[in-house]
Amino acid sequence: MNEMPAAKFRDPALVDYGSDPAGLGRRLERFAGLLVDRPLPHVTGARRDPAAWPEAAAVFHPTSRSTNAGPAGRWEFRRTVPDPWRTSIPLGLATILLEIRPAPSGQIGVFLEQVAQWQWLAAVTPPGSVMLSLFGHSGAATLALAAAGAEVVHVDASRQALALARRNAEASGLSHLPIRWVCDDAAGFVRRQVRRGRGFSGAVIDPPSWGHGPRGEAFAIDRDLAPLVGDVARLVAAGGTLPRGPLLLTSHSSGWHHRRLRATLQEACATAGIGCDPPQDGPLTCTDDADRTLDLGAYARCLPRS
């Protein structure tokens, strides 16, 4: 009798999530064949695959103290992990490689709930467009834009994050593409571009709840996001004959659900005089191996008309 072929694991993927024995929410993810076990606040309920959790190669243990960057803790590595440790993300005709960098905050540099947005960017960004990537972090959105044929200005306030993004571009074979890497406060950078009359085709904005620029400039999403999106819309309106590119706004912040993001995006476009196709919005989701959907943020996006 013929043997059934072995099932192919999804990779990268959310494998499972649920409460640990102490009642704290955690998630189990797979990257390049290795499992990562880390916290997932506000999640309750039973795990669906308890046998998988002991196989984790990397486990994050939070502590009660915190830093300016958020929660703190330590990583336990129960298996050898490669250095560098990378995962591949298919984006239609291109595939990007992103480095897994376990940080003291429990973050790893890759956000699986954003993959569908990166794939959308790669599909709808026209060649020859000039795009802004604000709060660009590890560079995944930037690389999706560049792979589609756009010139990209990538802005992040962290030199460490910029270095990671540049390594990801190199590993993905995209470092030769026209990407300008800028260490700056996103809101301040955009305001200067407005004053200079600069135009862009579109933008990706993925703001933190709060943060600081390289010179101590403070950012708070509740206070600063709407003015920032308004300034970005002015840059797109000033794009002249540039091909129109996408506008994508995402958030992981409490209170910024997708309807609020959509309203912010619509108001900014209307004020700037930009016509758009009907915006799309919804939660940023991951599906685990038991086909459960987990909401991890929100998005709103649109395609400005020429």
C-alpha positions in Angstrom: 0.0 0.0 0.0 1.3 3.5 -0.9 2.2 5.7 2.0 0.5 9.1 2.4 2.9 12.0 1.8 4.0 13.8 5.0 1.9 16.9 5.7 3.7 20.1 5.0 3.8 22.5 7.9 2.9 26.1 7.3 6.0 28.2 7.8 6.1 30.9 8.9 2.9 30.5 10.9 0.9 30.9 14.1 0.8 27.4 15.4 -1.3 27.7 18.6 -2.3 30.1 21.3 -4.0 30.0 24.7 -3.4 30.3 28.4 -0.5 28.7 30.2 -0.9 26.9 33.5 -0.7 30.3 35.3 -3.6 31.6 33.3 -1.4 33.9 31.1 -1.9 34.2 27.4 0.9 32.9 25.1 1.4 32.2 21.4 3.4 29.5 19.6 4.8 30.5 16.2 6.9 28.7 13.6 9.8 30.3 11.8 12.2 28.3 9.5 11.1 25.1 11.2 11.7 26.3 14.7 9.0 27.1 17.3 8.9 30.3 19.3 6.8 30.6 22.6 6.1 34.1 23.8 3.5 36.1 25.6 0.2 37.1 24.1 -1.6 39.4 26.6 -5.4 39.5 26.9 -5.8 36.0 25.4 -7.7 33.3 27.4 -8.9 29.8 26.6 -7.3 26.4 26.1 -4.5 25.6 23.8 -5.5 23.3 20.9 -2.1 21.5 20.5 -0.5 21.2 24.0 2.0 18.6 22.8 3.7 21.1 20.5 4.7 23.6 23.2 7.5 21.6 24.7 9.2 21.6 21.3 9.8 25.4 21.3 13.4 26.4 20.5 13.0 29.8 22.0 10.8 30.8 25.0 10.4 34.3 26.4 10.0 34.8 30.1 8.6 38.2 31.1 9.7 39.9 34.3 7.9 42.4 36.4 10.2 45.3 35.5 9.9 47.3 32.3 12.1 49.6 30.2 11.4 52.6 28.1 10.8 50.3 25.2 8.0 48.4 27.1 7.9 45.0 28.9 11.2 43.3 29.7 12.2 39.7 30.2 14.7 37.1 29.1 14.9 34.5 26.3 15.6 30.9 27.0 17.0 28.9 24.0 16.2 25.2 24.4 17.6 24.3 21.0 20.3 25.7 18.8 19.0 28.4 16.5 20.9 29.6 13.4 22.7 32.9 13.3 21.4 34.7 11.4 17.9 33.1 11.9 15.7 34.1 8.9 12.2 33.3 7.7 11.0 33.7 4.1 7.8 35.6 3.2 6.3 35.1 -0.4 5.1 38.3 -2.0 3.8 37.1 -5.3 6.6 37.2 -7.8 9.2 38.0 -5.0 10.2 36.4 -1.7 11.8 38.4 1.1 13.9 37.1 3.9 13.4 38.6 7.4 15.7 38.1 10.3 14.3 36.8 13.6 15.8 38.9 16.3 14.5 38.0 19.8 14.5 41.3 21.8 14.3 42.0 25.5 10.8 43.2 24.9 9.7 39.8 23.7 9.4 41.1 20.1 11.1 39.1 17.3 11.2 41.6 14.4 8.5 39.8 12.3 4.7 40.4 12.5 2.8 37.6 10.9 -0.5 39.5 11.1 1.0 42.0 8.6 1.9 39.5 5.9 -1.4 39.9 4.0 -0.7 43.7 3.9 2.8 43.2 2.6 1.4 41.0 -0.1 -1.2 43.6 -1.0 1.5 46.3 -1.3 3.5 44.1 -3.6 0.4 43.5 -5.8 -0.9 47.0 -6.1 2.2 49.3 -6.1 2.9 50.6 -9.6 6.4 50.5 -11.0 8.0 54.0 -11.0 6.1 55.2 -8.0 7.8 57.0 -5.1 6.7 55.7 -1.8 7.1 56.6 1.9 7.5 53.9 4.5 7.1 55.5 8.0 8.0 53.7 11.2 9.6 51.2 8.8 11.0 48.9 11.5 12.4 45.7 10.0 11.7 46.9 6.5 9.2 44.3 5.3 6.7 46.8 3.9 9.6 48.7 2.3 10.9 45.6 0.6 7.4 44.8 -0.7 7.2 48.3 -2.2 10.7 48.1 -3.7 10.2 44.6 -5.1 7.1 46.0 -6.9 9.3 48.6 -8.6 8.9 51.6 -6.4 11.5 54.1 -5.2 11.2 54.0 -1.4 12.1 56.4 1.4 12.2 54.3 4.6 12.0 56.3 7.8 12.6 55.0 11.4 13.9 56.7 14.5 16.0 53.7 15.6 19.4 53.1 14.1 19.2 49.5 15.3 16.0 49.0 13.4 17.5 50.6 10.3 20.4 48.2 10.5 18.1 45.3 10.7 16.0 46.6 7.7 19.2 46.9 5.6 20.3 43.4 6.5 16.9 42.1 5.4 17.2 44.0 2.1 20.7 42.4 1.6 19.5 38.9 2.5 16.5 39.3 0.2 18.7 40.3 -2.7 17.1 43.8 -2.9 19.8 46.0 -1.6 20.5 47.3 -5.1 17.1 48.8 -5.4 16.4 52.6 -4.9 15.7 52.6 -1.1 16.8 55.7 0.9 17.3 54.8 4.6 16.5 57.7 6.9 17.0 57.8 10.7 14.6 60.5 11.7 11.4 61.3 13.6 8.6 60.3 11.2 6.3 63.3 11.9 9.1 65.8 11.7 10.5 64.3 8.5 7.0 64.5 6.8 6.5 68.1 7.9 9.8 69.1 6.3 8.9 67.4 3.1 5.6 69.3 3.1 7.4 72.6 3.5 9.8 71.7 0.7 6.9 70.9 -1.7 7.9 67.3 -2.1 5.5 64.9 -3.6 5.0 61.2 -3.1 2.9 58.5 -4.8 1.7 56.9 -1.6 2.7 55.8 1.9 2.7 53.1 4.5 2.3 54.2 8.1 2.7 51.7 11.0 2.9 53.9 14.1 3.7 52.8 17.7 1.4 53.8 20.5 4.1 56.1 21.7 7.8 56.6 21.0 10.7 59.1 20.6 12.7 60.3 17.6 16.5 60.3 17.6 16.6 63.8 19.1 14.0 63.1 21.7 10.9 64.1 19.7 7.9 62.6 21.4 5.2 60.7 19.4 1.8 59.7 20.9 -0.6 58.0 18.6 -3.8 59.6 20.1 -2.3 63.1 19.7 -0.1 62.8 16.6 -1.5 60.2 14.2 -4.3 62.3 12.6 -2.0 65.3 11.9 0.6 63.0 10.5 -1.8 61.2 8.2 -3.0 64.7 7.1 0.5 65.8 6.2 1.1 62.5 4.3 -2.1 63.1 2.3 -0.7 66.6 1.4 2.5 64.9 0.1 0.4 62.5 -2.1 -1.7 65.4 -3.4 1.5 67.2 -4.4 2.7 64.1 -6.3 1.8 65.7 -9.7 2.5 63.3 -12.5 3.9 60.5 -10.3 2.0 57.2 -10.5 -0.5 56.9 -7.7 0.5 54.3 -5.1 -1.3 52.8 -2.2 -2.0 54.3 1.2 -1.8 51.9 4.1 -2.4 52.7 7.7 -2.0 50.0 10.4 -2.0 50.0 14.2 -1.6 47.6 17.1 -2.7 50.3 19.6 -5.7 50.0 21.9 -8.5 52.2 20.8 -7.4 52.4 17.2 -9.8 49.9 15.6 -10.1 49.6 11.9 -13.1 51.9 11.6 -11.2 54.7 13.4 -8.2 54.2 11.1 -10.5 54.3 8.0 -12.2 57.5 9.2 -8.7 59.1 9.8 -7.6 58.1 6.3 -10.8 59.3 4.6 -10.7 62.6 6.4 -7.1 63.2 5.5 -7.7 62.4 1.8 -10.8 64.5 1.6 -9.0 67.5 3.2 -6.1 67.1 0.8 -8.4 66.8 -2.2 -7.4 63.2 -3.1 -9.9 61.0 -4.7 -9.7 57.4 -3.6 -11.3 54.1 -4.5 -13.6 53.0 -1.6 -11.2 52.3 1.4 -10.8 48.8 2.8 -10.4 48.2 6.5 -10.4 45.3 9.0 -8.5 43.5 11.7 -4.9 42.3 11.3 -5.3 38.6 11.8 -3.5 35.3 12.0 -4.9 31.9 11.7 -3.5 29.0 13.8 -3.2 25.4 12.9 -6.6 24.7 14.4 -8.1 27.3 12.0 -8.8 29.8 14.8 -8.5 33.4 13.9 -6.6 35.8 16.2 -7.0 39.6 15.9 -3.7 41.4 16.5 -4.4 44.9 15.2 -6.2 46.9 12.6 -5.7 48.3 9.1 -7.2 50.8 6.7 -6.1 51.2 3.1 -7.0 52.8 -0.2 -5.8 53.4 -3.7 -5.7 57.1 -4.6 -7.0 57.9 -8.1 -4.8 59.8 -10.6 
